[in-house]
Amino acid sequence: MILFAEIIIGLVALLHIYFLILEMFLWDKSPGLRIFGHSQEAATSSRVLAMNQGLYNGFLAAGLIWGLSLGDAGYAIKLFFLICIVIAGVFGGFTASRKILLVQALPATVALIILLLT
């Protein structure tokens, strides 16, 4: 069960690295425009905000990777960062787009539950 938890947490970390790439580097490019559904004008005007958001997603991924690198000793770190991701995902789901609940909050919630069961 511990290995399964670590795999799921690793996938959540990879997901947040993907968010970092989308928000920091592809926000106003074709993939970003398609995924987020923004016009070129809206994406260009919000690019700096998206880059900031992407950086935060990178920090969340780094926290999970840090916790994973510590093995059992990183339990509290993994717990903390998963809770942060769930809260951010729920907030984003209610304030920005319901899709965030599925893309961010749900995977982190699953990982959190599995971690708590180990």
N, C-alpha and C positions, 0 to 999 in steps of 0.2 A: 504493500500500500504506500510506503514511503517513496519508492521509486516512481509509482504512478503520480503521486502528488508533485514530485520534482519535475516530471515530464510536463504536466499540465501547467505548473508555474513557469517553466521554461517557455512554453508556448505563449503564455500571457506576456512574458518579457519580449519575445519575438514580435508579438502583435504590437506592442508599444514602440518597438524599434521601427516597425512598418509605419506607425502613425507619425513618428518623428520624421521619417523620410518624406511621407506625403505632405506634412504640414510645413516642414522647413525648406524642402527643395522642389516639391512638385505642386504646391498649392495653386500657382497661377499658370501651370503647364497643363497640357491636355489630360494626363491621368487625374490630376487634382481637380480640374474643372469638371470632369466626368463623374468622379466619385462623390464630390461635395455638391455638385449641381449649381455652382456659382457661375455667373457671367464673368467674362474676362475683366471687365471693369470692376466688378465687386471684388474679385480675387486680387487684383492689383492694389486696390485701395486697402484691403485687409491683410496684405501679405506679411507685414511686420508683426501683427497680432498673431497670425497663424504660426509664424516662426517661433514666437515666444511660447505658444501652446505646444508646439512640437518639441521644444527644448524641455518643457516640463514632462512630456511623455517619455523623453529620453532619460530623465532623472528617475522616473518610476521604473523603467526597464532596468536601469543601473542598480537600483535598490534591490530588485528581485534577483538580479544576477549576483550581486554581493551576498545576499542571503543564501542563494544556492551554493555559492563557492565555499561557504562555511559549513555546509552539511547540517548536522543536527544542531550545532551551535548557532546557526542562522535562523532558527525557528521564529524567534521574536521579530527579526528583521523582515522575513517573508510575510509574517502575519501583519505587521504594520503597513507594508507597502501594498499588500492585497486589499486591506481595509481602505487605504487611501484611494486605490483604483476604483473600488466599488462605490465609494462616496462620490468621487469625481464622475463616474459613469452615470449614477443616479441623478446627480445634479445636472449634468449635461443632457440627460434624457428628458428631463422636465423643463429645461430652459432653452435648449438649442434644437434637439432633434430626438424623437423617440427611438430612432435607429441606434443611438448611442447606448441605449439600454441593452440591446442585443449584441452589439459589437464590442462594447467595453465592459459594461457592468456584469453581464451574464457570464462570460468566460472567467472573469476575476472572482465572481461569486462561487462558481463551480470549484475553482482552484482553492478558494478559501475554505469551503466546506470540506473538501478532500484533505486539506492540510489539518483542519481541526479534528478530523477523524483519525489522523495518524498518531 
